[in-house]
């Protein structure tokens, strides 16, 4: 009876847990409507108008032209967005994160072919996998062996990923302009011809300025408003579409047959091929859906698209086609737009909803651009920028002031410069399809290298989707002079910035590695290091995971005094979304124990939030104390770090010794721990105590080392930052001198320093300048 009762209770608990899980998934699916699908949901505003604009396609009585466009829209939306992205690409997440750069980091971690300093190089990725336990036996395919062998292919892979990233940034400039301007274009049918020309542009610019001005509040504060707006919009366009199908042409469903695509191209020929550049806009927002994967779950995004978004879009496009099929005589191309198919009595309410939906869609791509810039900056592919986290619960919701105002200026520039949706749509189309091509190529590598599937399956994926996207790409590229030059120019500028910054960072890292000081040099100085040791902790920031940075020898040579405890701190951004707290700190010792030199490596994922200075200091000291205690028995004779194999001497610290810091005395009787009491401390100095469990065995030598660490902590902590100046060696090529001496130095002077440097108290900071001859 008891067993049956227990089994029934367990089954009830399981059902209740599954019910809660489904409720959470459905809630996420609802919220994703406002964040993920705002862009793709507003595409019916401009797809038909862009498809027929400037292509001289005459509408015949048999409606082969409009049916052909509808067939292309339906199958493009089905194959690209539904099959490729929703059913396949969403599965290729990098620790829950999506996007072009996430695909690249996923490939690099499996192939060990990264080029990025600070966690992306081959050796550092091998070390990262070893510590986190993600390393495993993988079958060495021929593709993987070739990628690991040839560095040229690794560079091309990085450039390819950066190209996709730059195009996403370009999409972040163009999408708000296209969406808002298309929504405002509804004023054309509600005003006289001469009036709307003077109203549309100022209204669109005012909406864009307000949109970017409100970014610093963060999407989470208005997040619950977004989903209802998109839901109302989807309900609105699907209802209007269903009305048009029933009222104008209920046989329009025949156009879903692929036969009409063949008939369309056969009849229109060159004009039909050029119209593909406008048709592909029906899938805009698909890449943003994948990039925003980190905000939601895979299942929630799939449920929202398959059950709500996809049916609504199909009905909307079919309804527009049904209306146009019965109205062939248009005064101008703008009458083929969305609003002409809306019943006249509903145009003003629909216009308001469309503008709100366009703002939501723009918000999603802007936030996605912020996330991509953060990923690139974390992996040394973009200059340092100020990153503000606008949500305390969702770490992916960030705001970057410099990027926000730059996007606003560029967005207003293209809006004022083009003043119509035709050129804007041409520009957006090329950006969208380029990103999709990059995703297809990277995804084919993921199928082979990460999923360990057959190479023939990867080739089939590449050929099938690549052929479709190359067709659309050619149709967009031919419109270079009609607006498509904008994303090419923008991506070229961002690509130059990323490549110059990446190249300079690589050269700086190589200089640090080649000029690091050996441990033997340190041992020859003796325990005092040949200098005066003063009280306190000296925290030396370095990019090196082994050895002693040249900046240290440069400092002690010119100022022979240093702190009694030295910590070489290396903060690494590794190409994974998140690093678990118990895997974040790696602690080791440099030289014998009496030198009191430690090495600490702190690792953050590109989605992690770094702690403030006070909390970080306490956690750092606690982890060093735990390292001293845990290695005390093993290292009675002391050891010297092997600089060639740092992983053998660095220990992951899951939990540090609790550190209590108070201005007054602590009540020892109330604590179940043994206390190490500081001695000879000034009355006004903050007291620090390590709380070690009574069960722990601590010998006198370990106790003495902990006491010295605690004394140093009470005396204070100083931060030593290296301030490097890059300069090309004499005899370098002209291009290298231009890149290093001018472009890289200009970017360095006008960008922010490392994120950890922003949290360091200025009163405790010492900068040491050094010229790097690279």
LOBAVO-562980 format. One line per 3 residues: number of its first residue (from 1); their letters; for each residue z, x, y of C-alpha. Coordinates in steps of 0.1 Angstrom, whole numbers, plus 5000, padded with zeros to 4 digits. Layout:
<nodes>
NUM	a	Z:X:Y | ...
</nodes>
This chain:
<nodes>
1	xxx	5000:5000:5000 | 5009:5028:5024 | 4977:5046:5016
4	xxx	4957:5015:5022 | 4975:5008:5055 | 4969:5044:5066
7	xxx	4933:5042:5056 | 4929:5010:5076 | 4946:5025:5106
10	xxx	4924:5055:5104 | 4893:5034:5102 | 4904:5013:5131
13	xxx	4911:5044:5151 | 4876:5057:5143 | 4860:5025:5154
16	xxx	4880:5025:5186 | 4871:5061:5193 | 4834:5054:5186
19	xxx	4836:5024:5209 | 4851:5045:5237 | 4825:5071:5232
22	xxx	4797:5045:5234 | 4813:5031:5266 | 4814:5065:5281
25	xxx	4778:5072:5272 | 4766:5038:5286 | 4786:5045:5318
28	xxx	4769:5079:5321 | 4735:5062:5315 | 4742:5038:5343
31	xxx	4752:5066:5367 | 4722:5087:5357 | 4699:5060:5372
34	xxx	4711:5069:5407 | 4711:5107:5403 | 4683:5115:5378
37	xxx	4657:5088:5381 | 4654:5081:5419 | 4623:5104:5421
40	xxx	4603:5090:5392 | 4613:5055:5400 | 4597:5057:5435
43	xxx	4564:5071:5422 | 4547:5036:5422 | 4548:5038:5460
46	xxx	4520:5064:5461 | 4503:5069:5427 | 4474:5044:5431
49	xxx	4469:5053:5467 | 4467:5090:5459 | 4444:5084:5429
52	xxx	4418:5066:5449 | 4422:5084:5482 | 4391:5105:5492
55	xxx	4374:5103:5458 | 4346:5078:5468 | 4353:5057:5437
58	xxx	4336:5023:5440 | 4353:4994:5423 | 4330:4975:5399
61	xxx	4332:4939:5388 | 4342:4951:5353 | 4373:4969:5367
64	xxx	4366:5000:5346 | 4379:5022:5375 | 4413:5005:5379
67	xxx	4417:5000:5342 | 4409:5037:5336 | 4435:5048:5362
70	xxx	4461:5025:5346 | 4453:5039:5312 | 4457:5074:5325
73	xxx	4490:5065:5342 | 4504:5048:5311 | 4495:5076:5286
76	xxx	4506:5104:5310 | 4540:5087:5315 | 4543:5082:5278
79	xxx	4532:5116:5265 | 4546:5138:5293 | 4578:5121:5304
82	xxx	4588:5101:5273 | 4576:5123:5244 | 4578:5158:5259
85	xxx	4608:5156:5282 | 4630:5128:5269 | 4625:5133:5231
88	xxx	4619:5171:5229 | 4627:5192:5259 | 4661:5176:5266
91	xxx	4672:5191:5232 | 4667:5226:5245 | 4699:5228:5266
94	xxx	4717:5260:5274 | 4753:5251:5268 | 4746:5216:5282
97	xxx	4725:5228:5312 | 4688:5223:5317 | 4660:5236:5340
100	xxx	4635:5264:5340 | 4660:5291:5345 | 4683:5277:5318
103	xxx	4654:5279:5294 | 4648:5316:5304 | 4685:5325:5299
106	xxx	4685:5307:5265 | 4655:5328:5254 | 4670:5360:5266
109	xxx	4703:5355:5248 | 4684:5349:5215 | 4659:5377:5220
112	xxx	4681:5402:5239 | 4652:5409:5262 | 4668:5402:5296
115	xxx	4663:5424:5326 | 4690:5410:5348 | 4719:5432:5358
118	xxx	4753:5416:5357 | 4751:5401:5323 | 4714:5398:5316
121	xxx	4705:5432:5303 | 4699:5438:5267 | 4731:5458:5261
124	xxx	4753:5435:5282 | 4739:5404:5264 | 4747:5420:5230
127	xxx	4783:5427:5243 | 4785:5391:5256 | 4775:5377:5222
130	xxx	4799:5400:5204 | 4830:5389:5225 | 4822:5352:5226
133	xxx	4814:5351:5189 | 4780:5337:5195 | 4763:5366:5177
136	xxx	4749:5357:5143 | 4722:5367:5118 | 4689:5354:5130
139	xxx	4656:5358:5113 | 4636:5385:5132 | 4603:5368:5138
142	xxx	4572:5387:5148 | 4573:5371:5183 | 4609:5382:5188
145	xxx	4602:5417:5177 | 4572:5420:5201 | 4593:5407:5230
148	xxx	4621:5431:5223 | 4598:5461:5220 | 4576:5457:5251
151	xxx	4593:5458:5284 | 4561:5446:5301 | 4563:5413:5283
154	xxx	4599:5410:5294 | 4589:5414:5330 | 4561:5389:5326
157	xxx	4586:5364:5311 | 4609:5368:5341 | 4581:5364:5366
160	xxx	4569:5333:5347 | 4604:5318:5349 | 4607:5328:5386
163	xxx	4573:5311:5393 | 4586:5278:5378 | 4618:5282:5398
166	xxx	4599:5288:5431 | 4577:5257:5424 | 4609:5236:5419
169	xxx	4621:5248:5453 | 4587:5239:5467 | 4591:5204:5451
172	xxx	4625:5202:5469 | 4606:5205:5502 | 4577:5181:5494
175	xxx	4595:5153:5474 | 4616:5141:5503 | 4586:5141:5526
178	xxx	4563:5122:5502 | 4590:5097:5491 | 4603:5088:5525
181	xxx	4568:5088:5542 | 4554:5066:5514 | 4583:5042:5517
184	xxx	4579:5040:5555 | 4542:5034:5551 | 4550:4998:5543
187	xxx	4551:4993:5581 | 4513:4995:5581 | 4510:4960:5567
190	xxx	4537:4945:5590 | 4524:4958:5623 | 4492:4961:5642
193	xxx	4469:4990:5635 | 4476:5009:5666 | 4513:5005:5666
196	xxx	4522:5018:5631 | 4507:5052:5639 | 4534:5057:5666
199	xxx	4563:5043:5645 | 4559:5057:5610 | 4562:5094:5618
202	xxx	4594:5092:5641 | 4610:5068:5616 | 4603:5091:5586
205	xxx	4615:5122:5605 | 4647:5104:5616 | 4654:5094:5580
208	xxx	4648:5129:5568 | 4672:5144:5594 | 4699:5120:5585
211	xxx	4693:5127:5548 | 4698:5165:5552 | 4726:5161:5577
214	xxx	4747:5141:5552 | 4743:5166:5524 | 4776:5184:5532
217	xxx	4796:5153:5521 | 4784:5157:5486 | 4767:5133:5462
220	xxx	4799:5122:5445 | 4812:5103:5476 | 4782:5080:5476
223	xxx	4774:5083:5439 | 4783:5048:5429 | 4761:5035:5457
226	xxx	4731:5053:5442 | 4729:5036:5408 | 4729:5000:5422
229	xxx	4701:5009:5446 | 4679:5023:5419 | 4688:4994:5396
232	xxx	4678:4969:5423 | 4646:4989:5430 | 4636:4989:5393
235	xxx	4644:4952:5389 | 4623:4945:5421 | 4592:4965:5410
238	xxx	4593:4952:5375 | 4597:4915:5387 | 4568:4920:5412
241	xxx	4547:4936:5385 | 4554:4908:5360 | 4545:4882:5387
244	xxx	4512:4900:5395 | 4503:4902:5358 | 4508:4865:5353
247	xxx	4493:4854:5386 | 4463:4877:5389 | 4452:4892:5356
250	xxx	4471:4886:5324 | 4445:4906:5304 | 4454:4938:5321
253	xxx	4473:4949:5290 | 4439:4959:5275 | 4439:4989:5299
256	xxx	4466:5005:5278 | 4439:5014:5253 | 4428:5051:5255
259	xxx	4392:5039:5254 | 4394:5031:5291 | 4403:5067:5300
262	xxx	4370:5078:5284 | 4351:5051:5302 | 4367:5060:5335
265	xxx	4357:5097:5333 | 4323:5089:5319 | 4315:5066:5348
268	xxx	4332:5084:5377 | 4326:5120:5365 | 4337:5144:5392
271	xxx	4354:5118:5413 | 4374:5106:5384 | 4384:5142:5375
274	xxx	4396:5148:5411 | 4416:5116:5410 | 4438:5131:5382
277	xxx	4456:5151:5410 | 4470:5118:5422 | 4475:5102:5388
280	xxx	4499:5130:5377 | 4523:5120:5404 | 4535:5092:5380
283	xxx	4555:5119:5362 | 4570:5135:5393 | 4608:5137:5387
286	xxx	4605:5145:5350 | 4615:5181:5356 | 4644:5170:5378
289	xxx	4655:5148:5349 | 4657:5179:5328 | 4673:5201:5355
292	xxx	4701:5175:5360 | 4710:5176:5323 | 4742:5194:5331
295	xxx	4755:5163:5351 | 4751:5140:5322 | 4746:5140:5284
298	xxx	4714:5141:5265 | 4719:5106:5249 | 4728:5090:5283
301	xxx	4696:5102:5299 | 4675:5091:5269 | 4691:5056:5268
304	xxx	4686:5051:5306 | 4649:5061:5305 | 4639:5043:5273
307	xxx	4657:5010:5279 | 4654:5006:5317 | 4632:5031:5336
310	xxx	4602:5033:5313 | 4597:4995:5308 | 4602:4989:5346
313	xxx	4576:5016:5355 | 4550:5003:5330 | 4554:4967:5344
316	xxx	4551:4980:5380 | 4519:5000:5373 | 4504:4971:5353
319	xxx	4512:4946:5381 | 4496:4968:5407 | 4465:4972:5386
322	xxx	4463:4934:5380 | 4464:4928:5417 | 4438:4954:5426
325	xxx	4415:4942:5398 | 4411:4909:5417 | 4409:4924:5452
328	xxx	4380:4949:5455 | 4373:4947:5492 | 4396:4970:5510
331	xxx	4394:4980:5547 | 4408:5014:5541 | 4425:5035:5513
334	xxx	4460:5027:5524 | 4455:4991:5513 | 4454:5003:5477
337	xxx	4490:5013:5481 | 4521:4997:5467 | 4529:4972:5495
340	xxx	4496:4954:5493 | 4506:4940:5459 | 4539:4927:5472
343	xxx	4540:4890:5482 | 4540:4888:5520 | 4573:4870:5522
346	xxx	4591:4898:5503 | 4576:4928:5521 | 4604:4934:5545
349	xxx	4633:4932:5519 | 4612:4954:5496 | 4605:4979:5524
352	xxx	4643:4983:5530 | 4650:4987:5493 | 4621:5012:5490
355	xxx	4634:5034:5518 | 4669:5034:5502 | 4654:5043:5468
358	xxx	4633:5071:5484 | 4665:5085:5500 | 4681:5085:5465
361	xxx	4652:5102:5449 | 4652:5128:5476 | 4689:5134:5472
364	xxx	4684:5141:5435 | 4658:5168:5440 | 4677:5184:5469
367	xxx	4708:5187:5448 | 4687:5201:5419 | 4673:5227:5443
370	xxx	4709:5237:5452 | 4718:5242:5416 | 4687:5263:5409
373	xxx	4694:5286:5439 | 4729:5290:5426 | 4717:5300:5391
376	xxx	4692:5325:5406 | 4718:5340:5429 | 4744:5343:5401
379	xxx	4718:5362:5380 | 4708:5386:5408 | 4674:5369:5415
382	xxx	4682:5355:5449 | 4702:5369:5479 | 4738:5358:5482
385	xxx	4744:5324:5498 | 4774:5303:5507 | 4781:5278:5479
388	xxx	4803:5248:5487 | 4815:5227:5458 | 4816:5191:5469
391	xxx	4833:5177:5438 | 4866:5187:5422 | 4855:5172:5389
394	xxx	4818:5178:5386 | 4812:5215:5391 | 4774:5211:5393
397	xxx	4776:5191:5426 | 4773:5218:5452 | 4761:5223:5488
400	xxx	4744:5254:5502 | 4742:5252:5540 | 4715:5278:5545
403	xxx	4692:5263:5519 | 4699:5228:5532 | 4688:5235:5568
406	xxx	4659:5256:5556 | 4646:5227:5534 | 4650:5203:5563
409	xxx	4630:5225:5587 | 4602:5230:5561 | 4603:5193:5551
412	xxx	4599:5182:5588 | 4572:5208:5593 | 4550:5195:5564
415	xxx	4556:5159:5574 | 4547:5164:5610 | 4518:5187:5601
418	xxx	4501:5164:5576 | 4511:5129:5589 | 4497:5112:5558
421	xxx	4506:5108:5521 | 4472:5121:5509 | 4478:5158:5518
424	xxx	4515:5156:5510 | 4508:5141:5476 | 4482:5168:5469
427	xxx	4508:5195:5477 | 4535:5178:5456 | 4511:5173:5426
430	xxx	4504:5211:5423 | 4540:5219:5425 | 4549:5194:5398
433	xxx	4523:5203:5373 | 4529:5241:5377 | 4566:5236:5368
436	xxx	4556:5215:5338 | 4531:5242:5326 | 4559:5268:5328
439	xxx	4583:5245:5309 | 4557:5240:5282 | 4552:5277:5277
442	xxx	4589:5286:5277 | 4596:5256:5254 | 4571:5269:5229
445	xxx	4591:5302:5228 | 4623:5283:5224 | 4608:5265:5193
448	xxx	4601:5298:5176 | 4630:5321:5189 | 4659:5297:5193
451	xxx	4652:5268:5169 | 4636:5292:5143 | 4608:5267:5136
454	xxx	4573:5276:5124 | 4551:5294:5149 | 4524:5269:5141
457	xxx	4546:5241:5154 | 4551:5260:5186 | 4514:5267:5190
460	xxx	4507:5230:5183 | 4532:5220:5210 | 4517:5245:5234
463	xxx	4481:5234:5228 | 4487:5197:5229 | 4508:5194:5260
466	xxx	4493:5226:5276 | 4458:5211:5273 | 4469:5179:5291
469	xxx	4487:5198:5318 | 4458:5223:5324 | 4435:5194:5330
472	xxx	4458:5180:5356 | 4464:5215:5370 | 4427:5221:5376
475	xxx	4423:5187:5393 | 4452:5197:5417 | 4441:5232:5423
478	xxx	4406:5221:5435 | 4424:5203:5464 | 4436:5237:5478
481	xxx	4422:5230:5513 | 4436:5194:5513 | 4473:5203:5511
484	xxx	4476:5221:5477 | 4479:5254:5496 | 4514:5244:5507
487	xxx	4533:5249:5474 | 4513:5280:5467 | 4523:5295:5501
490	xxx	4560:5284:5497 | 4562:5297:5461 | 4546:5330:5471
493	xxx	4572:5335:5499 | 4601:5327:5476 | 4586:5348:5448
496	xxx	4584:5378:5472 | 4621:5373:5482 | 4632:5370:5446
499	xxx	4612:5399:5433 | 4623:5422:5462 | 4660:5412:5457
502	xxx	4658:5416:5419 | 4640:5450:5422 | 4666:5463:5447
505	xxx	4695:5451:5426 | 4680:5468:5395 | 4676:5501:5414
508	xxx	4712:5499:5427 | 4726:5492:5392 | 4706:5521:5378
511	xxx	4719:5544:5405 | 4755:5533:5396 | 4749:5540:5359
514	xxx	4733:5574:5365 | 4759:5586:5390 | 4791:5573:5373
517	xxx	4819:5598:5369 | 4828:5609:5334 | 4863:5605:5320
520	xxx	4866:5643:5315 | 4864:5647:5352 | 4894:5624:5355
523	xxx	4914:5641:5328 | 4910:5675:5345 | 4928:5661:5375
526	xxx	4960:5654:5356 | 4983:5623:5358 | 4985:5624:5396
529	xxx	4947:5626:5398 | 4951:5655:5422 | 4960:5631:5449
532	xxx	4991:5613:5463 | 5000:5581:5444 | 5015:5555:5466
535	xxx	5031:5522:5456 | 5010:5492:5450 | 4979:5481:5430
538	xxx	4945:5494:5440 | 4917:5471:5429 | 4883:5488:5428
541	xxx	4853:5465:5425 | 4824:5480:5405 | 4793:5467:5387
544	xxx	4798:5492:5358 | 4812:5480:5325 | 4820:5516:5315
547	xxx	4827:5549:5332 | 4841:5555:5367 | 4819:5545:5397
550	xxx	4807:5572:5421 | 4824:5553:5449 | 4858:5563:5435
553	xxx	4851:5600:5435 | 4835:5596:5470 | 4867:5580:5482
556	xxx	4893:5604:5467 | 4873:5634:5479 | 4875:5622:5515
559	xxx	4909:5606:5514 | 4932:5622:5487 | 4956:5593:5483
562	xxx	4956:5563:5461 | 4978:5536:5445 | 5002:5540:5416
565	xxx	4982:5515:5395 | 4944:5515:5396 | 4923:5487:5383
568	xxx	4885:5490:5380 | 4874:5454:5383 | 4840:5443:5371
571	xxx	4830:5407:5379 | 4800:5397:5358 | 4778:5365:5360
574	xxx	4765:5361:5325 | 4735:5339:5316 | 4754:5311:5301
577	xxx	4766:5279:5319 | 4803:5283:5312 | 4827:5310:5299
580	xxx	4858:5297:5281 | 4890:5307:5298 | 4903:5325:5267
583	xxx	4871:5346:5267 | 4870:5353:5305 | 4891:5385:5307
586	xxx	4884:5418:5289 | 4910:5445:5295 | 4910:5481:5286
589	xxx	4926:5514:5295 | 4910:5545:5311 | 4926:5578:5301
592	xxx	4962:5582:5287 | 4989:5557:5295 | 5006:5578:5322
595	xxx	4975:5577:5343 | 4980:5539:5348 | 4943:5533:5350
598	xxx	4929:5500:5337 | 4895:5484:5334 | 4891:5446:5337
601	xxx	4859:5428:5331 | 4859:5392:5343 | 4830:5370:5333
604	xxx	4817:5338:5348 | 4789:5315:5337 | 4763:5305:5363
607	xxx	4780:5270:5365 | 4816:5283:5367 | 4837:5281:5398
610	xxx	4856:5312:5408 | 4893:5309:5416 | 4908:5317:5450
613	xxx	4924:5351:5457 | 4961:5343:5451 | 4955:5325:5418
616	xxx	4931:5352:5406 | 4955:5380:5415 | 4983:5364:5394
619	xxx	4960:5358:5365 | 4947:5394:5367 | 4981:5409:5366
622	xxx	4993:5386:5338 | 4964:5396:5316 | 4969:5433:5322
625	xxx	5006:5428:5313 | 4996:5410:5281 | 4972:5439:5273
628	xxx	5000:5464:5278 | 5024:5444:5255 | 4999:5437:5228
631	xxx	4986:5472:5225 | 5019:5489:5229 | 5025:5494:5192
634	xxx	4990:5505:5185 | 4987:5530:5212 | 5020:5550:5210
637	xxx	5000:5582:5212 | 4977:5569:5240 | 4940:5568:5239
640	xxx	4910:5577:5260 | 4882:5552:5267 | 4849:5561:5251
643	xxx	4824:5554:5279 | 4795:5551:5255 | 4811:5523:5236
646	xxx	4832:5502:5260 | 4832:5473:5237 | 4854:5492:5212
649	xxx	4882:5497:5237 | 4881:5464:5256 | 4903:5436:5243
652	xxx	4897:5399:5251 | 4929:5384:5265 | 4932:5347:5258
655	xxx	4966:5341:5276 | 4984:5364:5299 | 5022:5369:5302
658	xxx	5036:5343:5326 | 5042:5358:5360 | 5068:5342:5383
661	xxx	5067:5351:5420 | 5094:5338:5443 | 5111:5348:5475
664	xxx	5146:5342:5461 | 5163:5349:5428 | 5155:5330:5396
667	xxx	5180:5313:5375 | 5179:5334:5343 | 5202:5311:5323
670	xxx	5178:5283:5326 | 5149:5302:5311 | 5144:5308:5273
673	xxx	5128:5342:5280 | 5139:5377:5284 | 5135:5390:5319
676	xxx	5124:5423:5332 | 5144:5427:5364 | 5128:5447:5393
679	xxx	5150:5474:5407 | 5155:5488:5442 | 5135:5460:5459
682	xxx	5138:5453:5496 | 5155:5420:5504 | 5125:5405:5522
685	xxx	5099:5416:5496 | 5086:5389:5473 | 5100:5393:5438
688	xxx	5079:5392:5406 | 5090:5388:5370 | 5072:5388:5337
691	xxx	5086:5361:5314 | 5083:5376:5279 | 5093:5354:5249
694	xxx	5126:5365:5232 | 5108:5367:5199 | 5085:5395:5212
697	xxx	5093:5431:5203 | 5090:5453:5234 | 5098:5490:5231
700	xxx	5111:5511:5259 | 5077:5527:5267 | 5060:5493:5271
703	xxx	5089:5480:5291 | 5086:5510:5315 | 5049:5504:5319
706	xxx	5054:5467:5326 | 5082:5476:5351 | 5059:5499:5369
709	xxx	5031:5472:5370 | 5056:5447:5383 | 5068:5471:5410
712	xxx	5033:5477:5421 | 5026:5440:5422 | 5056:5435:5445
715	xxx	5044:5463:5468 | 5011:5446:5473 | 4975:5447:5462
718	xxx	4947:5464:5480 | 4910:5457:5475 | 4885:5485:5477
721	xxx	4849:5474:5481 | 4819:5496:5480 | 4795:5491:5509
724	xxx	4762:5506:5498 | 4732:5513:5519 | 4699:5516:5499
727	xxx	4673:5542:5509 | 4642:5553:5490 | 4642:5589:5480
730	xxx	4620:5613:5498 | 4586:5615:5481 | 4587:5578:5471
733	xxx	4555:5558:5474 | 4547:5539:5506 | 4552:5505:5489
736	xxx	4586:5515:5475 | 4598:5528:5509 | 4587:5495:5526
739	xxx	4603:5474:5499 | 4637:5493:5498 | 4641:5505:5533
742	xxx	4629:5474:5551 | 4626:5442:5530 | 4656:5447:5507
745	xxx	4679:5461:5535 | 4669:5431:5557 | 4678:5407:5529
748	xxx	4711:5425:5522 | 4721:5425:5559 | 4714:5388:5563
751	xxx	4728:5376:5530 | 4764:5370:5519 | 4783:5395:5498
754	xxx	4796:5388:5463 | 4814:5355:5458 | 4846:5372:5449
757	xxx	4845:5392:5481 | 4847:5360:5502 | 4881:5351:5487
760	xxx	4897:5386:5494 | 4922:5387:5523 | 4907:5408:5551
763	xxx	4940:5425:5559 | 4941:5439:5523 | 4905:5450:5522
766	xxx	4891:5485:5525 | 4853:5491:5525 | 4840:5525:5514
769	xxx	4804:5532:5527 | 4780:5552:5506 | 4742:5558:5508
772	xxx	4722:5551:5476 | 4692:5573:5473 | 4670:5554:5448
</nodes>
